[in-house]
Amino acid sequence: MAETGLSILVVTGHRPAEVRGSFVGLDTTIIELSSASIRRRIRTIRKDVRHAFETQDPDIVVLDCHELSGALVALLAARFSVPIVPRIVGDNWRGLEEDGISAGRRRGDFVTQLRAHGGLYLNACTYKRAAGFLVVSNELRHTVNTRTGVGHDRIAVVPVPATEKTFESGTAARARAAFNIGEESVLLTVTNLSFDAKLSGTITVIDEILPLLSENPDLAYVIAGSGLRRDKLLSFLDRRVNDPAVRNRIYAPGFVDQIGDLYALADAFIYVSYRDGYPNAVLEAQAAGLAVVANEAYGMCEQITDGETGLLIDPTVPGALRSRVESLLSDSQQRERLGRNAAERVRRENDPFVVSKQTAAALERFV
């Protein structure tokens, strides 16, 4: 069990189960901010977070929230003279610049641009007060260093912990029945279609594996995930795939509640993303014992050792992804070996107690 003499207050608006897994065995109070409305978040900060400062006298505050929420908690921390440590799980700067400023400019939406500029400003004010940062990958460590000027010694890399959802079991038969999948071999992608960079990655996969789908009438490709860009994905599929027999074997069911069923059904997992931190989808696929093919970037480089716990590719090289997927489909022993090694890696490196020890060590160093 992780041990530290620190009293830790965590304020989160992001995947509370994941956050709890990073503080197992530590003296921690976790306050969850509702994602329903900013008004409810502010009410929680004014009431519950302030009460925690007044009654529990924390030694350090971990901010798993940003922009206005993060700035308000940081102000309270300053009022009570408590150091703050932001937890960064994705490139917040790029998100605000691309999804806010650039997207707003394209649409002529001044309000969206203004909000994004405000978010960047509030984050900058908050991060200036930070005693250190917790990040989930070395890529994000570099990003934080570049964006804030904070030295690497004050940026600790602590991976995402496995949760109950990570090891959610499922049955292939239930997935076949739910989505009417009759093909013998199944390739799977699970992604968040709220982001253009992840949609672009999925399109890269489609372009690469279309020849495989054309050649093998008993091969299916499933793309699970919801988001504002899902309609764009469906439109792309209808334009790009001319053969109805192939199009009918590409399934895009949107959000899937029992995702473990698809992991149980799939023969291999494909993940290409041009913006990421430490993707939970890859973690879940590995925990399910699937061989994963991913682009050599972001947190995927830390989740996958090429040839040992998965396969890494350069998506700019034509045919690179296709050849590696083809090798997996033709070699069941390779699939099983990579999947077995990946599952062992998750149990070893993403165990909540292991992650919590790393969290405790980092926070003690920052204080």
N, C-alpha and C positions, 0 to 999 in steps of 0.2 A: 504494500500500500504506500502511496505517495505521502510524504510527511513534510510539513512546513509550519513554521510558527506564525505565518501570516493569516490575518483575517481578510478574506477576499470578497468583494462585492462585484457581481457580474450583472450587467444590464444588457439584455439581448433582444433583438428583434429578428433573429435569424436562426432557424432550426434549433429549437431549444434542446431536443434530445442529443444532438451533436455537441452542443455546448456543455451539457451535463456530463457527457462522456469525457470531456477534457479536464474535469475537476473532481474525478472520483477520489474519495478519501481525503479531500482538502477541506479546510474550514471555509466553506463557501456559502454565500447567499446569492441565489440566482433570481432575478426579477425579469419576467418576460413582458415585453411591450407588445400590445395588440397590433396586428397588421391591418385592422379594420379601418382605422381613421387616425389622422394626425392628432385630432382632438383627444381621442382616448389615450394616445401615447403621452401627450402632454399632461393629462390628468394623472396617469400612472407615475410619471416622473415627479410631479409636484407632490403627490401624496405618498406613494410607496417608496420611491427611491429616496426622497428626503427623509422619510421616517427611518429608513435603514441607516442613513448617515448619522442621524441623531441618536439612535438607540444601540447600534452595533459597533460604532467606531471602527470602520474598516481600515486596514493598513494600505490597501490598494484597490483601485477600481478597474475592472476590465470592461472596455467598451466594445460590445459586439453590436453596435448600432452607430449610425453615422449621420451626417448632415444635421438637420435641426435637432433630432433626438440626441445624437452624440454631443452636440454643442451644449444643449441644456444640461445633460448629465455632467459634462466637463465643468460647466459653471458651478454646479453644486459641489463638485469635488474641490474646486478652487476655494469655494466658500468655507469648506471644512478642512482645507489644507491636506487633501488626500491625493497622492499621485495617480495618474491614469495611464493605462496601457491599452491602446486600441488593438483589436483583433481583426486582421485583414484576411478575408478568404477569397477576394477577387479584386481585380484592378478597378477600384472605385473611380479613379481619375478618368480612365478610358471610358468607363461606362457613362459618366456624366457628360464627357465630351462628345461621344458618338451618339448615345441614345437621347441626350438632351440637346446640346448646342447644335451639333451637325444636323440631327433629325429635325429639330425645330426650325433651323434655317431653311432646310429643303421644303418644308411645309408652309413656311411663312408664319410659323407659330411663335410669336414673341414671348408669350407667357412661359412656354416650355423652355426656351432659351434662358429666360431670366431665372427660372427655378434652378436650372442646371448651374448657371454661374453662381447663384446663391449657395448651392450645395458645395461647390468647389471652395468657395470662400469660407464657409462654416467649417468644412473639413480641415482647411489649412490652419484656421485659428485653433481648432481642437488639437491637431497633430503637433502644433508648436509646443504644447504643454506636456506632451507625452514623455513619460519616463523611459519608455521602450515600446516595442511593437511585437505582437505575436502574429506570425504569418504561417500559411500552410504549405508553402513551397519555396524553393530557392529562387524561382522566377519572381515571385512576389517580394522576396527579400531584396532583390536587385531593383525592382520597381519602387519600393518604399525608399530605398537609399537614393535613387535617382530623383524621385519626386520631392523628397523632404530634406535631403542632405544629411539625414541621420546616419551615423556610422553603423557598420555591420555588427559591431559589438552590442548595439542596442536593439538589434532586430533578431529575434529568435524564431527559428523554423520548427514548428510543432505540427505534425501531420493531423489530418482529420481522424478522429477515433471511430472505430466500428461501433455501430449501434444494433439494436434488435432488428431494425429494418435492413441493415447491411446483410444479415444472415437470414432474411426472410425466405422460408422454404416455399416451394410450389410444386405443382405437378404439370407435366407436359400435356397430359390428356385434357386437363381443364383449359389450358391455353388453346389447344386445337379446337375444342368445342366452342369456346367463347368467341374466337375470331374466324372460325371456319377455315382453318389452315390444314390442308391435306397433304402438302408436299413433305417428302421424307427429310430433306436437309433444310435447315433454317439458319439464316444469318440475322443478327439482331443489332440494332442501334437504339439506345435510350438517350435522349437529349432534351434540352430545354429550348424550345422553339420561340422563346421570348427575345432571342438575340440574333441579329443578322449574322454574326461571326459563327454561330453554331449552325444556323441554317446553311451557310456557305460550306461549312465542313460536311454536312450531310449531303449536299449536292455533289461535292467532290466524290463521296463514297458512291453515290448512285451512278455517276458517270463512269467510275472505275469498274463497278461490278456488273453493269448492264451486259457486257459480253458473256459473263459467266451465267447470268440468268437466261440469256438467249440460247446458250449451248446446252444448258441442263434444265429440262422441263420439270424436274422434280426438286428444284431449288427455289426457296422463297426468301424474301428479304422483308423484315419487319422493322418499321421505324416508330417507336413509341415515344410520345412526348407531346405536350401541349404548349400553347403560347400564341402570341399575336401573329407570329410568322407561319403558323401551320397552314393557313389558307394559301400562302405563297408557295409552300412546299407542294401542296396538292395541285396547284396550277402548274408548277414546274413539271411534276410527274406527268400530267395530262399532255403537256406540250412536248416533253422530251421523249417519252416512251410511246413509240408509234405502234408497236405490236400489242394488240389487246391481250394475247396469251401471256406476254411478259408483264404487262401492266397489272393483270389480275393476280400476279404472284408478288406484288409489292404492296404490303399492308401498312397503312398509316392510321392506327386506331385512336390516336390522340392520347389523352391521359389514361393510364392503366393503373387501377388501384392495386390489383394483385400482381405486381410486377414480377414477383418470384416465379409465377407460372411461366412467363416468357423466358426467364433465365434458365428454367428447367428444360424448356423446349429447345433452346438454341444450341447449335453446334459450335458457333464462334460469335464473338462480340466485336463490332467494328466501331471505332470512335475517332472521328476527325473533328477538331474544333480549332478555330482561329482566335479564341479568347477563352481563357479558363484559369482556374486556380489549382484545385486538386479535386477533380470531378468525382462526385459520389457515384455516378453511374459506372465508372471504371472500377471503383472500389467494390460495389455490389456484384458486378460481373465476375470479378476475381474471387470474391468470397464464395460465389456459386460454383467455382471451379471451371470457369470458362476461359478458353484461350482468347486473349484480347489483341487486336491489331489497332494501333493508334498512331497518330502523328507525333513525331519526336519534338515535343514542345511542352511548355508550361509544366503543371504538376505531373503530367503523364510520364515524364522522364524519371520522376522519382517513384512512381508506382510500378513502372515496368523496366526491368533489365532485359535488353533485347536478347532473345534466344533462350532466356531462362524463365522469366515470369510473364512473357508475352512477346509481341513483335512490334518494333517501331519502324515507321516508314517516313520518307520525305514525300509529302503529297504533291510537291511540285514536279516530281519525276514521273512522267507518264508510265503507267503500268506497274509502278512499285507496289501500290496497295493491292492491285488485282493479283499479282503473282504470289504475294504472301497469303492472301485469302485462299487462293487456289491450292497452295501447298498445304494449308490446314485442312481443307475439304478432302484432300486426297490422302491424308496421313492421320489416321485416328490416334495413333500412338503419340505423335507430336502434340496433338490437341490435348490429350489427357495429361501428358507430362507438363506442358505449360500451364494448364489449368490447375493441376495439383500443386505446382510450385507457387502459383499466384495465391491460391487459398492459404497456403502455409505462410506466405509473406504477410498477408492481411492479419492473420492470427498473431503473428509475431510483432509486426511493426505498428499495427493500428489497434492493438489491445488497449482499452481505456485506461488500465493501470499504467501501462508503459507511457501513453500519451500524457497522463496526469503527472507522472514524475518529471517529464520534460517541461510541462507547464510550470510546475512548482519551482524547478531549478531556474527557469527563466525569470519568473517573477521575483524570486529572492535576489537574483543578480541585479535586476532593475531597481529594486528598492534600496 
